[in-house]
Structures are given as structure tokens and as C-alpha cells.
Amino acid sequence: MEIPHISLIPEGFCKNLEYIFTDIDDTITTDGMMPASTLADIWRLSKYGVSVVLVTGRPAGWCDYFARMWPVAGVIGENGAFYFTYDRKNTNMHRVYLQTEAERQAGKDGLERIRHRVLAEVPGCGISSDQAFRIADLAIDFCEDVSPLEEEAINKICKIIEEEGAVFKVSSIHINSWFGEYDKLICFDRFLLDFTGSSLKNLQDKIVYIGDSPNDEPMFKELKHSVAVNNIVKFLDRMEYYPAYKSSLDSGEGFREIVDVILTKREY
């Protein structure tokens, strides 16, 4: 699959761009670390009138920090379980969950069954070290704090989750599983409606999404303008829907490449 380079993104779109929604891990980070350039890029985008919204599989505890401390308009977390926005003027955190507390609690028993099964049946996997800060999903680690698992083991974890009746998405580091009818795109739609009063249909030419792995497919499928950092290539054989454009560099360096192209065309 040959994905067009980000340099081909239309100049007119870059000039009209209002929102960048972006994944975090291995999209704006490099080797698990946040480059200084990433934070500078988010500030740069803000200066040029482009709001950044983080869309991640990371837990609620981390998302509270991101929303509070980074120059972002909001954070969609745990693959769409919620979004947080922080009112800096009134120092107030606004939290919107797609499930009720009772629904989230009901899902925990099923997630516990999945946890026991994968640890017993798939040697070498682990539970994500950030699991204690999650409210709606179970994150199974296959390469962040454990030695990287083979494809066969990853597929076995996914099969166990399916057998237990849960939903799963594979990121670059975790397999996230949950009970409920939501994903990144559904929460994204809710965020747009609440934050702008409009829908994706009316905002397609003002939004770009940036990602790096199969859990970004719902966004790649529905958004007219989407981009992946170059490390997406190792997942293409697992994917059905692809981004419209791709950087030539990986991870955080790829994010900088994408921002440079967009802002250069915006100024032209």
C-alpha cells in the first residue's frame, strides 16, 4: 500500500485548518519519551490558531494531567471512554464519560476474567503499568515494559478478548479491551458536538487526524484528511483503512515533519 507523502496535502486545507486531533504514543513521542520539539510544535500550532486535541488509549489519570498541563484544547482517553477539557480561566476540569458509572463498574468483572486468562494463557505478556489509573478498560502490554511478543501471541490475546465478548484495539504498545459500544471516533463525534456545536460532516475541511497504528483506523476511515507517522508501515498488513497521507520520518520526528508541512503551507 503506497500512501501519499504529507507534502501533497492541499495548501487550501492547511490554510483553513482549525483542529489537529492526534494520537500520543509513537505518534508524538519517540522511544517512549516526549521530544522537546513536540511540546514546541503544540505551542506553535496554538500560535497559528490551530487547536490540538489528544486522542489516546492512555488512562484517565494521565489524561487529567495532559489536559491540565499541556497547551491542548482537550483529551480523548482510553480509546474513547471519555474526554476531558480544562478551563484555564476558571481552573476547572470538565469530564464527560460515554458510559455511566454503573456501566463501567459492570464491565470490570469481565475485564478481570480477561486479565486472568491472558496472563495464564499467553506467556510473556503483562498488564500495563498504567492500569491503576484506568477507569474503563484493560490494557495488555505486549512491548512497552515486557519483551516484544510475536504476532502469534498478540493474535491469541485478541482471540481471548473476543471469546469473552469484549471489544479490543491494538496500539503500538498495548492491546486495549473494554465492554461497551464506543471507540475513538464515537467520542470524537461527541467532543466535536459539545465543543463546537457542529458535526464532522460540517467540519471535514477544518480537521486533520494524526496517528500511527491500527487503533486509529476508525479515524482514518471517517476523516477526509488524516496523516500517519512513518512507523505505521509495520501495521499496514493488519489494517483495512489507511491514512490519506504519511510522513517520511517516524514517531515524534514524523509529527514535527507533518507540522512543518502544514504550517509552511498555511503561511504560503
C-alpha positions in Angstrom: 0.0 0.0 0.0 1.6 3.3 -1.2 0.4 6.2 1.0 0.9 9.7 -0.5 3.5 11.9 1.3 2.3 14.7 3.6 3.9 17.2 1.2 0.9 16.5 -1.1 -1.7 17.7 1.4 -3.6 20.6 -0.2 -2.5 24.2 0.6 -6.1 25.4 0.8 -6.9 22.8 3.5 -3.8 23.9 5.5 -5.0 27.5 5.4 -8.5 26.6 6.7 -7.3 24.1 9.3 -8.7 24.7 12.8 -8.2 21.4 14.7 -5.5 18.8 14.9 -6.5 15.6 16.6 -3.5 13.4 17.4 -2.6 10.1 19.0 0.2 10.2 21.6 2.3 7.1 21.9 4.7 6.6 18.9 2.9 9.5 17.1 4.2 12.5 19.1 6.6 10.5 21.3 9.8 8.8 20.3 11.0 5.6 22.1 8.6 6.3 24.9 9.8 9.8 25.5 8.3 13.2 24.6 10.8 15.2 22.5 11.2 18.9 23.3 10.1 19.5 19.7 6.6 18.0 20.3 5.7 20.5 23.1 7.2 23.3 21.0 5.1 22.2 18.0 1.9 22.2 20.0 2.6 25.7 21.2 3.5 26.7 17.6 0.1 25.4 16.3 -1.7 27.3 19.1 0.1 30.5 18.0 -1.1 29.9 14.4 -4.7 29.4 15.6 -4.8 25.6 15.3 -6.3 23.8 18.4 -4.7 20.5 19.3 -6.8 17.6 20.8 -5.0 14.5 22.1 -6.7 11.1 21.3 -5.2 8.2 23.1 -5.5 4.8 24.7 -3.8 6.1 27.8 -5.6 6.2 31.2 -7.8 8.7 32.9 -5.1 9.6 35.4 -2.7 10.6 32.6 -5.3 12.4 30.6 -6.2 14.6 33.6 -2.5 15.7 33.6 -2.4 16.2 29.8 -5.5 18.4 29.8 -4.3 20.4 32.8 -0.7 20.9 31.9 -0.3 20.9 28.1 -1.5 23.7 25.7 -4.3 21.5 24.3 -8.0 22.0 23.8 -8.9 18.6 25.2 -8.0 15.0 25.6 -10.0 11.9 24.5 -8.8 9.0 26.5 -8.9 5.2 27.0 -9.8 4.8 23.3 -12.9 6.9 23.6 -14.3 6.2 27.1 -14.3 9.9 27.9 -13.0 13.3 27.1 -11.5 15.9 29.4 -11.2 19.7 28.9 -9.6 22.2 31.2 -11.0 25.7 31.7 -7.8 27.6 32.5 -9.6 30.8 33.3 -11.7 29.3 36.0 -9.3 26.4 36.8 -12.0 23.8 36.3 -11.7 20.3 34.8 -14.7 19.2 32.7 -15.1 15.4 32.4 -17.5 13.7 30.0 -17.9 9.9 30.1 -19.6 7.8 27.4 -20.8 5.3 29.9 -22.4 5.7 33.3 -20.5 4.7 36.4 -22.7 1.7 36.8 -21.9 0.5 33.2 -18.2 1.0 33.8 -18.4 -1.0 37.1 -20.3 -3.8 35.4 -17.6 -4.1 32.8 -14.9 -4.6 35.4 -15.9 -8.2 36.2 -15.5 -9.2 32.5 -12.2 -7.4 32.3 -10.9 -9.3 35.3 -11.7 -12.5 33.6 -9.8 -11.4 30.6 -6.8 -10.4 32.8 -6.7 -13.8 34.4 -6.9 -15.6 31.1 -4.3 -13.7 29.1 -1.8 -13.9 32.0 -2.3 -17.6 32.3 -2.6 -18.5 28.6 -0.1 -16.1 26.9 3.4 -16.3 28.4 5.4 -13.1 28.3 2.5 -10.6 28.2 1.8 -8.3 31.0 -0.8 -5.8 32.3 0.1 -2.2 31.5 2.0 -0.4 34.3 -0.5 2.4 33.9 -3.5 0.1 34.6 -4.0 1.5 38.1 -5.0 4.9 36.6 -7.7 3.5 34.2 -11.4 3.7 34.7 -13.0 1.8 31.8 -10.5 -0.6 30.0 -7.9 -3.2 30.5 -4.5 -2.5 28.8 -2.4 -5.6 28.0 1.2 -4.8 27.4 3.0 -6.6 24.5 6.1 -4.5 24.1 6.2 -1.4 26.4 7.5 -2.9 29.7 7.8 -6.5 28.5 9.9 -8.1 25.8 8.1 -7.7 22.5 5.7 -10.6 21.8 5.5 -12.4 18.5 2.5 -11.8 16.2 1.0 -15.2 17.1 0.9 -14.2 20.8 -0.7 -10.9 20.0 -3.4 -12.7 17.9 -4.0 -15.1 20.8 -4.7 -12.2 23.2 -7.1 -10.7 20.7 -8.9 -14.1 20.4 -9.3 -14.4 24.2 -10.8 -10.9 24.3 -13.3 -11.8 21.6 -14.2 -15.0 23.3 -15.1 -13.0 26.4 -17.3 -10.7 24.4 -15.3 -7.6 24.8 -14.0 -5.0 22.3 -10.3 -4.6 21.6 -8.0 -2.3 19.7 -4.3 -2.8 19.1 -2.0 0.1 19.6 1.8 0.3 19.1 2.4 -0.9 22.6 -0.9 -2.3 24.1 -4.0 -4.2 23.3 -6.8 -2.3 24.9 -10.1 -4.1 25.8 -13.4 -2.9 27.1 -17.1 -3.6 27.3 -19.3 -1.0 25.6 -20.2 0.4 22.2 -17.7 3.2 21.9 -14.4 3.9 20.3 -12.1 6.9 19.4 -14.4 8.0 16.6 -17.6 8.0 18.7 -16.1 10.0 21.5 -14.5 12.3 18.9 -18.0 13.0 17.4 -19.3 13.7 20.9 -16.4 16.1 21.6 -17.0 17.9 18.4 -20.7 18.4 19.1 -20.1 19.6 22.7 -17.0 21.7 21.9 -18.0 23.3 18.5 -21.8 22.8 18.3 -21.3 21.1 14.9 -20.5 17.7 13.4 -17.7 16.1 11.4 -19.8 16.4 8.3 -19.6 20.2 8.6 -16.0 20.3 9.7 -14.2 17.8 7.5 -12.2 20.5 5.8 -11.1 22.1 9.1 -9.8 18.9 10.9 -6.9 16.6 10.4 -6.1 13.5 12.4 -2.6 12.1 13.0 -2.0 8.5 14.2 0.4 5.5 14.0 -1.4 2.2 14.5 -4.5 0.0 14.0 -6.4 1.6 16.8 -6.5 4.8 14.7 -8.4 3.1 11.9 -11.9 4.4 12.9 -10.4 7.9 12.5 -8.6 7.1 9.2 -11.9 5.6 7.8 -14.1 8.6 8.5 -11.9 11.7 8.2 -11.2 13.1 4.8 -7.8 14.5 6.0 -5.7 12.1 8.0 -2.0 11.5 8.4 0.2 8.8 9.9 3.8 9.0 11.0 6.0 6.6 9.0 6.1 3.8 11.6 2.5 3.0 10.5 4.1 0.8 7.8 4.7 -2.1 10.2 1.0 -2.3 10.9 -0.4 -1.9 7.3 -1.0 -5.7 6.9 -3.2 -5.7 10.0 -5.3 -2.7 8.7 -8.3 -2.2 6.4 -8.4 1.6 6.4 -5.4 3.8 5.8 -4.5 7.4 6.4 -4.7 9.8 3.4 -1.0 10.9 3.9 2.2 9.8 5.6 5.4 11.3 6.9 8.8 10.1 5.8 10.1 10.1 9.4 9.0 8.0 12.4 7.2 9.0 15.7 7.9 12.4 17.2 10.2 13.4 14.3 7.4 12.5 11.9 5.0 14.6 13.9 7.4 17.6 13.5 7.6 16.9 9.8 3.8 17.0 9.5 3.5 20.2 11.5 6.3 21.8 9.4 4.5 21.0 6.2 1.1 22.2 7.4 2.4 25.5 8.9 4.6 26.2 5.8 1.6 25.8 3.5 -0.6 27.8 5.9 1.8 30.7 5.7 2.5 30.5 1.9 
